[in-house]
Amino acid sequence: MTTPVVTRFAPSPTGFLHIGGARTALFNWLYARHTGGRMLLRIEDTDRERSTEEAIAAILDGLTWLGIDWDDAPTFQSQRAGRHAEIAHELLESGGAYRCYATAEELAEMRETAKAEGRPPRYDGRWRDRDPSEAPEGAPYVVRLKAPQEGSTVVRDAVQGDVTFPNKDLDDFVILRSDGSPTYMLAVVVDDHDMGVTHVVRGDDHLTNAARQTMIYTALGWDVPTWAHIPLIHGPDGAKLSKRHGALGVEAYRAMGYMPVALRNYLVRLGWSHGDTEIFSTEEMIEWFDLAQIGRSAARFDFAKLENLNGHYIRSSDDDTLLETIDALLPHLETGAELQETLAGPAREQLRQALPGLKERAKTLIDLIESASYIWATRPLAPDEKAAKILDGDARGHLAALADRLDALADWTAAETEAVVRAYAEEAELKLGKVAQPLRCALTGRTTSPPVFDVLETLGREESLARIRDQAG
């Protein structure tokens, strides 16, 4: 019988959920769902000084916003230190590990000697075969794994293929510190084993760790999980991803107006592909995702592609869903509370009515909100620089004439207002734009907006006429 797949996402809560971590979580989640397995969440909070409750909350919130759920309650690594130490002592008893009494000064000397000889710093194994009774009484010690010194360790990787590490390059590393606390290398192996993890999907910067962890699994006689080390994300210039490229927390993308479905779709294509398909439903991602389709080369982050994808999802969202997405975004904006109050009144229905025109131009939800701000703008509007230039003497005269004609309309609809404006332009022997553009500037204070006749319908008769007459002078 095939063992059910168990993956895990194991972030360190020393900061927010960054974009690389979000992709790792997504790949783990997709593979677990694709195989009918489970994805577990482990918070690696052993760095007590840097781990914070705020960061833990941000990680959980970021995953939930992206639509990534996990099975079972999260495991907190810091609560398992006793179990980690227990395994270290089992290795001591079996001869798979030993006590090392080397002092800080001795270790520094080893590093300096290695540096002078032009070789990587390695622990020289001086306590590997010595009797602990030779140590000074009460001297502090660490526990080191008795790593094989000959041959090689092979990491059998579902993405990278077989990667071979000469054992002479992997020294007897520490698994238990002198204060009795476990190192990352030991804690990860014990936790993955105890949690039943079958597939470790993580960044390829952990490849060397995989070799050392394989040694621990072997020393304990445990099954080694399937490794899958995915390429890191680079910036468009090929350099390691930095904040200027987009190495931000997931919460920053939310605040910039990206939709979770768009960010999720974008992240899945960073290093994984299914033919030439660019846009996936969640169901398609789950159906098609497999480790074999993950590439070995670094993926490049491209804000322009993300914006285009986000624009697609904005345009394809139905208006009610889009309004709900805006509602969910507002608490995360600096001016969100004010906007929430505004949208609790009549402006909400006006925004709902304006969405079909607004979403055609928007690449982010912030774009959309800014484009919609004419709806709740306070009179008299202060036109921006471009709009102010258009609102010259001739334009104001046209606005005055149009206000009277529009005021006479029985039905205030986009079609009826358009008919009036077109008729006026023909009578004045003007191109429609010569009339419609000043009208747009008067109504919105800008030179760009949704179709001007939709704007008139959205604002309604009273507000539209008031704004037109404000600018007509």
N, C-alpha and C positions, 0 to 999 in steps of 0.2 A: 504494500500500500504506500502511495506517495505521501511524503510528509507535507502537510499544508504550509504554504509560504507565510513566513512572518518577517516583516520588515520593521525598521524602527527609524525614527527621527530623533536625534539626540543633541539638541542645542545647548550651548553654555549660556546661562542667563546673565551675561556680563554686559549686555547691550540689547538693542532692539533686534527684531527678526530682519536680518539684512537680505538683500535680493538673492544672493547665492544660497543662503540657507533656505529661503522660500522655495527655490527650484529643487534643492535636495529633498525637501519635504514633499514637494509635488511628485517627484519621480518615485519616491518610496510609496506614497499613497496610490499612485496610478498602478504600480506594479502589484501591490497587494490587492487592489480592487480587480485588476485584470485577471489575476490568478485565483480569485475567490478566497484570498488569504486575509491576513490581518496586518494593520500597521499600528505599532505601539509608539508611545511618546515617552522619552526619558529626558528629564531635566538634569544636565550634568553640572550640578551646583556645588562641586567640591571646593571651588575657589571661593571660600566664604567671604573674603574681603571684597571681592569684585562682584559677586552674585547679589542681585537685588530682587526684591518682590516686584518692583516696578517693571524690571526687565522680564520676569516670568509672566506677568500679566500681559505685557506687550507681545510676547511670543504667542501666547494662547490666543490673544485677540487677533493678531495678524493671521494666524492659521485659520481661525474661524471666518474672518473676513474674506479670505481667499477661497473659502469653501472646502478646506481640507480638514476632515475630521479624523479621529483616532479611536482605536478600540481600547477599552479598559481605561482605568484611571491612570494619569501620568505617574511614572516612577521617578522618585527623586534620589539621585545617586548619593547625596550626602547622608541619607538615612540608611545606607547599606554598608557603611565603613566596617562594621563588625564582620560582615560576611566576607568582604574583601580580605581583611586581615586573616580570617580563618583559612582561606585558600592559600594565602602566602605561607602560613605555618604548615599547611599540608605539604606544600612543595619543599619546605625545609626538612620535614620528616622523611620525605621520599627521596631526598637527595637531588631534587630538581632545582633547588635554590640554596643559597648559603648566606651566612652573616658576613658582612664586610665592615671592618673596623677602620678603614682608611680615613685619615683625618682630612679636614678641608685643605690643610697645607700640602699634604701628600697629593691630593687630587689636583691642586693648582700646579704642583711640580710636574705631574704627568702631562698636563695640558701644555706647559711651557716646553717640555722636552719634545713632545710631538710636533709642536709648532716649529721648533728649531730644526727638527729633522725633516720638515716639509711633509708631514703626514697628518691625517685627521686625528683630532684628540680622541683617544680611546682609553677606557679603564684597563689597566694592565693585568688584571686578574690576580693580584698579589694575595688575596684572601680566598681564592677559589678552592685551593686544596689544603689550606692550613687548618690546623685544629683551633677552634674558637678559644680553647684554654690558653692559647698564646696571647690573647688580647689582654690589655690592662684591665684590672678588675673594675667593673661598673662602667666601662667605656661604652659610649653610644655606638650603635651600629645601624646599618641599613640592610635590607634583604635584597640580594641580587639574584636574578635568574641565572642558572648555570646553562648558558647558551652553548649549542654545539659550536666547536671551533673549526671543524673541517667541513668540506662539502659546501652545499648551498641550500637556501630556503627558497622554495618556489611559491609565489602567490598566483594562484589560478584565478584569473580575473575574467568576469563575464564581459567586460568592456575592453580592457587593455590586453587580453590574452594572458599567456603565462609570462610572468615577470620574475626573473631569477636574481637573487641577492647572495653573493658570496658570504658565507658565515663569518669569515675573517673580518668583514667590514661591520659586523653587528656584535658589539661587545656585550658583556654581562651587565645588562641594564638593571636599574633599581626598580623593584616592584613594591617595596614597602619602605617608607622614609623612617628616619631615626625617631620621629615622634609617634610612630605606629600608624600613620595615615597612608593609605594606598596611593600609588601613582596612577595617572590617567591610564597607562598601558594595562595595568592589572585590572583596574576597576571596569574598564570597557569590556574586557574579555569575560569577566565573571558575570557582569550584568547581561551581556548578550546571551551567554550560555543559560543563565537562570531564567531569562525571559523567553527562551526558545527561539531566538532570532535565527532564521535560516539564511537570510540574504542581507548583507551589509552594503547599502548603497550610499556612497558619500563622495566627497571631492577627491581628486587624484593627488592632492597634497598629502593624503594619508597613506599613500602606497608603501612608504618605508615602515610606517606604523603597522601596516598589515603583515609585513614580514616578521616583525618582533612579536606581534600578537599571535601569529601562526605558531611561533615557538612556544608561547605559553599554552595554547590549546594542545599542542603535541605533548608537552611536559605533563599536562594534566590528563592526557588520554581522552580528551573531548573531541567531538566532531568539529572540524573547522567549517564555518559558514561559507556560503558562496560570496566572494568579494565582487563588488561592481564599483570601480572607482571612476567617477565621471569627470570630464575635463572641467577646469575652472572657467569662469566667465571673464573675458577680457573686454577692454574698451574698444571702440571703433578703430583706434590706431594700433591695436594689437598689444598694447601695454596692459599690465595687470589692472584690473578694474579698481578705480578710485572714485572718490565722491564726485569729481568733476565728470566722470563717465556715467554715473548712476548707481554707485555703490552706497545706496541709501537704505534706510529701514523701510519695510513695507508700509508703515504708517505714513511715510513721506509721500509715497505714490498715491495713497488714498487722498491725502490732503491736496495733492496736485490735480486731483480730479480724474484719476484713472479708475475705470470700473474693474471690479475683481475678476469678472469673466474675461475681460480683455488682458489683464496682467497674467492671469493663469494661462490663457491661450498663447501669450507671447513667451512666457517662461518655458512652456513645454517644447517650443521650437528652438530653444537655446541648447543645442547639442543633441536633439532627437528629431527624427523626421519620419514622415510616412509618405513617401513619394514626393510630389510637389505640393501636397496639400498644405495650405497656410492657416485655414480657419477650421476649427474643430468644435463640435459640441462636446460637452463633458462625457456623454455616452460614447462618442467616437474615440475620444482620448483613451478611455478605459478599455474599449474593445481592441484598439490597435497598439497600445503601448507595450513594448517589450525591451528588455535590456540589450538585445542583439542589435537594435536599431540606434543605439546611442553611439555617436561618433567619438573618435579618440582625440581629435584636435580641439583646441579651446574655442568656445563659442564667443561671438562678439556682440556686445550690447549696443543697440542702436535705438536712440530715442525717437528718431523719425519713424521707424517701423512700428514702434509701440504706439505712437500718436495715431498713425494711420489705422492701426488695428482697433484702437480705442474709438476712433471716429466711426469705424464700421459698426461697432457694437452700440454706439449711441444712436446711429441712424436706424439700426435694425430693431432696437428696443421698442416695445409698445409704450404708449405715452404714460399709462398708469404705472408700469414697472419703472420707467425712467423717473417719474415723480417720486416714487418710493426710494429709489437709489439716491436722489438728491436729498431727500429727508434724512437718509442714513448718513450722508456726508456732512451735513451742516454742523453736527456737534464737534466735528474735527477741524473746523475752520475758525480763524480768529474772530470773524464777524458772524459766525454761525448763529449765536444766540439772538442777535438782532434780526437776522434773516428768518429764523424760526418764528419769531414774533410777527414779522411782516406776513409770512406765508400762512399764518393762522387766520388771516382775514380774507377779504375778497381777492387779494392778489394771487391766492393759490389757484383759484379757478381760472384767472386770467393767464397765469403761467401754464396751466394745463392746456388751455386753448391755444397758446402760442407755441407749444412744443413742436408741432410738425414743422414749422418754419425754422425754429431755432436750431433744431438738431441737425439740419442739413449742413450747417457750416461749422459746427463745433467739433473740435478734436478731443477736448476734455470737458468734464462736467463744470470746471471752473470757467472755461470759454462760454459754455452754455449759460451759466448763471450771470456772467458779466454781460452777455448779449441780451439777457432778459431783464437787466437792471432798469431799463427804461420803464418797465411796467410800474415799479414802485418808486420811481424817481420823484422828488419833491418839486413842485412848481414854485417859481418859474425855473425851467431848466436852464442850466448854463452850458451852452453848446461848446464842444471842444474846438480846437483851433481850426481844423478843416471845415467843420460845420459852420463856424462863425464866418468864414470867408464866403461860403455859399449864400449865407443869409444877408445879401446886400440889399440895396434899395429896391431894385426890380423884384427880387425874390419876395420881399416883404409885401409889396403891392399885390403880387399873385396870391400870397397867403390870405390877405384881407378879402380879396374877391372870392377865393375858394371857401372861406369860412362861412360867408353868407349863403352860398349855394349848397354847401353841405348841411347847413343848419335847416334847410328847407326839406331835407329828405324825410320821407315817411318811414322807410325801413333802413336801419343802420347795419348794413352788411358789407363785406368786402366787395361783392359784385356791384352793389348800388353806388358805393363811394368811388369805385374805379370808373364807372360810367360817367359820373359827374366830372371827375378830374380829366378824363379823356376829352369830354365835350368842351371843357374850358380850354384845354391845350389847343384843340382844333380851331376854336373861335379866335384865340390869341395868336394863331399861326406859329405855335411853338412845338418843338419836339416834346414828347411826354416827359423825358428826363428833366427838362428845364423847369417843369412844374413839380414832378414827383420827388425830385431830390431835395428841393427846399422844404417840401412837406415832410420828408423823412427827417431832415435836420431839426425841424420844429418839434416833431413828435418825440424824437429819441435823443436829440442833442448830438447825434453822430451821423457820419456819412454812410455807415453800413448798418444794416438791420435785416430782419426778416422782410418779406415782401411788404411794401408800405401799406397796401390795402388790408393785409392781414393785421398790421399794427393798428390801423384805425378801428378794425372790428374788435380787436383784443382790448384796447383802451376804452372803447365805448364812446357814445356821442358826447357826453358832457365833458369828460376829461380831454378827449381829442380836440374839441372846439376851443376849450380853454387854453390848451398848449399852442394851438395855431394862432390864436389871437394874442397870446403873450408875445410871440415873435413878430406878429404882423405890425405891431407898434401902433 
